[in-house]
Amino acid sequence: MSEQGNSGAGQGASKGGKGDGKGSSSSKKGEEDEERILVSEVEVVGVSEELKRIAYDALTSRPNFAYTLKEVQADLKRVFATGWFSSCVPDAEDTRDGVKLVIKVTANPELRGVVARGANQLPTAVLQKAMRPLYGGPLNFVDFSRAVERLDGWYRDRGILGQVIDFNFEGGIVDLTVGEAAVGSIDLAFLDPATNSPKAHGATQPGVIRRHLTMQPGRAYSLRQAKQDIDSIYSTGLFEDVNIVPQEAEDSTEQQPKVDLTVNLVERKTGGLGAGTGISAAGRGSGNMPGFVGNFTYSQRNLLGLNQKLSALVELGQADSLFRLQWVDPWIRGDPNRTSMTVSMMNTRTSAAAIHGKALDADATSADAAADARGTDGVTLGRLVAGTEWRRPLAANWSGIAGLTWQRSRCMDSHGQPLLSDAYGAPLTFSGKASDSMMLGVISGSYSANDGSSMGVSLEQALPLHPSWLNFNRLRLRLEQPILMGPLTLQLRGKAGSVYGDLPPYEAFPLGGTNSVRGYAEGGVGSGRHFVEGSAELRWLLARPVHGTLFADYGSDLDSGETVIGDPAGTRGKPGSGYGLGGGIRIDSPLGPVRLEYAWNDQRRGRFHVALGYD
């Protein structure tokens, strides 16, 4: 074996030779590599007993067997591959029975600390957690490599371009060098939608786009953050396509990598006229089928290139009409909380049948007959509203709204003439005059989770800034929770509300109808100062996008119908509480779910319901 070691040195010297001498030396070495030597004993020295056992377990060489030089060298590599040793040197001692193989190993120093340079994004807790198992003994480089891989994995999982690029182990201290790609410059490129070639400028002001970018020069580049920024820019509704292209910056180095970003933008048309039709759950009078509405709109979604929205809407239906002018700033300039502001003016006319309409299939009374003769059974409610609303995100999945509106409400007949009382002589307004006025402050919060559950609560206060204005407080609560049961989904919904103070009949809570207790007409259950509603709906897929549904609804005015001026529900024979059972189909569409349903109420009367979406 010692001669084989010397032949290795001779091989090194022979590399400088020329011609036949080199060929002869190489041939001789090959013969020596294949020569087998009997090993009489194998001994590991230089480390503790525990580390010796690790080395012995890695060795395949055994006493009283013959091995070639290549096989011994492969064995040494296996010992070194355990990761515990900084050196592994063989020695051969001739004995009477053969060659004693002595392997001198040196253990790695004990790990006493870790220093990470350039790891600006890597939390200290993550670094400590990865390295903690390595303390308390000689550093194992196999385990150390796995720890480094965990650190690299932390960057990959978060889409950050970063990794450990080098390390140095000296004096028991591991000095890690981490390379995190930093953002260099960020450029905006507006592309022509037809040719995909760059344009000189776009319709949108650059500041509107840049405020959606959380990536900033000097910060670490993150693929996940880039996707979030793309989604945020998309949410403005101004662009057909958005993508971010990174490229290596000119001043990028291995120690300090840097990428320049180009945000490519393809703008879409943001304004124009439109017309459409829709469904009104109120319908005409108390008929079973819903009414239809037509609308005409003008909208500009990028006013002055600031992503501000200006819209005008005219909606005409069989019983309802709506005129609305609205301006929206989705992100008030300079606000770090992404607060939006909406200013609107609106004039509406809606049927008050949900409050003042007759109960479903109720027997006609003398008052009903008189009302029909006078044509006052159909009460129309007109509202003139102007106000401002602020909305902002509060926390993950939470948003809040604060607003202030002025409103004047009046009741009229089908010809637009003022009505002071209903068919039973009860006043239609709180003041007893042709109209009521109020200044309404609103504060609300809503929660929406990714699993479909949601919650909303709102508090409204009518401010009596003038002696004749209304003064009341109104609280509303809404809950929704889906429960997955294999191929079935159970959708639970609940609503509640209460009013304290001045309460005109038209501000009472109506119960019954397509978005309340199905099986009843709109407002067919009753109307009250307080209410609760609950619904359980079982849904399953029939054939995409059609779902089958079975449902049960319940609603109650909590015996508060009599507290409403004139008791419009009790006077018309409405029960005040009731339930409905039924089924139908739901068709998913781009505009929302289209619902075709049939339900029976607790009075054993059936009713069709057609609706778009849920209220």
Buried (B, 14 or more C-beta within 10 A) or exposed (E): BEEBEEBEEBBEEBEEEEEEEEEEBBEBBEEBBEBEBBBBBBBBEBBEEEBBEBBBEBBEBEBEBEBBBEBBEEBBEBBBEBBBBBEBEBBBEEEEEBBBBBBBBBBBBEBEEBEBEBBEBBEEEBBEBBBEEBEEBBBBBEBBEBBBBBBBEBBEEBBBBBBBBEBEBEEEEBBBBBBBBBBBEBEBBBBEEEEEEEBEEBBBBBEBBEBBBEBEEEBBBBBEBBEBBBEBBBEBEBBEBBEBEBEEBEEBEEEEBBBBBBBBBBBEEBEEEEEEEBBBBBBBBBEEEBBEBEBEBBBBBBBEBBBBBBBBBBBEBBBBBBBBBBBBBBBEEEBEEBBBBBEBEBBBBBBBBBBBBBBBEBEEBEBBEEBBEEEBBBBBBBBBBBBEBBBBEEEEBEBBBBBBBBBBBBBBBEEEEBBBBBBBEBBBBBBEEEBBBBBBBBEBBBBBEEEEBBBBBBEBBBBBEEEEBBBBEBBBBBBBBBBEEEEEBEBBBBBBBBBEBBBBBBBBBBBBBBBBBBBBBBBBBBBBBBBBBBBBBBBEEEEEEEBBBBBBBBBBBBEBBBBBBBBBBBBBEBBBBBBBBBEBBBBEEEEEBBBBBEBBBBBEBEBBBBBBEBE
